[in-house]
Amino acid sequence: MNIAIIPARGGSKRIPKKNIKYFYGKPIIAWSIEAAIKSKIFDKVVVSTDDEEIACLSKKFGAEIPFIRPDYISDDMTGTNAVVRHALEWFLNNGHTVDYACCIYATSPFVQIEYILKGYKELIESDSSFAFSVAKYPAPIQKSMRIDNSGRIEALWPKNISKRSQDLESLYHDAGQFYWGKPEAFIDNLEMFSKLSIPVIIPKYLVQDIDDIEDWKRAEVMFKALLSMGEVD
């Protein structure tokens, strides 16, 4: 079977109750849950949480809560893979066979079904361990600058400043939406950001990290515009 695992711990610091804060009419986690369910590619859509309020709201929108996440993987230092590995081991230890797993972040209201399905299709047709969402940087990072201790500009790679953008290699970043993988790849903690993975390229206009209130406000503005254009469901 295929499993969607949505990590959603309580205790967010920068945005209180971030995983269930209302985003355009519903708790933000609901967008991820509903996208997973509507994709019809998952036998189970599971929310891994240590928080009873998150658990209750997640059930309301159709997710399963087969376990409450233990404290030792519920602090703000715990990485995503540890959470996914715990969920997979729970299912395997309870007699289930897992073919593929997909971690979908709880704060991904821009996640679209077509890209979830594309990631699955491309993973099963490849010899890769993972397939995850990436987006092209909006500007060439080869022309990056820093501000030094005296408040002056300093080019990180001076030789690139005079180059045309189209002459520089396109580079990509983690879009922070979903991560497909073979269960053994998650369990063995294989390196995702490596040649073991294939990319699922997401348009830049569908990508926005939500780490603080400024990000949240920007995401709301973007979402409203995209919804009016029919670019998000």
Sequence and secondary structure as in RCSB ss.txt:
>XXXX:A:sequence
MNIAIIPARGGSKRIPKKNIKYFYGKPIIAWSIEAAIKSKIFDKVVVSTDDEEIACLSKKFGAEIPFIRPDYISD
DMTGTNAVVRHALEWFLNNGHTVDYACCIYATSPFVQIEYILKGYKELIESDSSFAFSVAKYPAPIQKSMRIDNS
GRIEALWPKNISKRSQDLESLYHDAGQFYWGKPEAFIDNLEMFSKLSIPVIIPKYLVQDIDDIEDWKRAEVMFKA
LLSMGEVD
>XXXX:A:secstr
 EEEEEE  S  SSSTTGGGSEETTEEHHHHHHHHHHHHT  SEEEEE S HHHHHHHHHTT B  S   GGG S
TT  HHHHHHHHHHHHHHTT   SEEEEE TT TT  HHHHHHHHHHHHTSS SEEEEEEE SS GGG EEE TT
S EEESSGGGTTS GGGS   EEEEEEEEEE HHHHHTT  SSSTTEEEEE  GGG     SHHHHHHHHHHHHH
HHHTT   
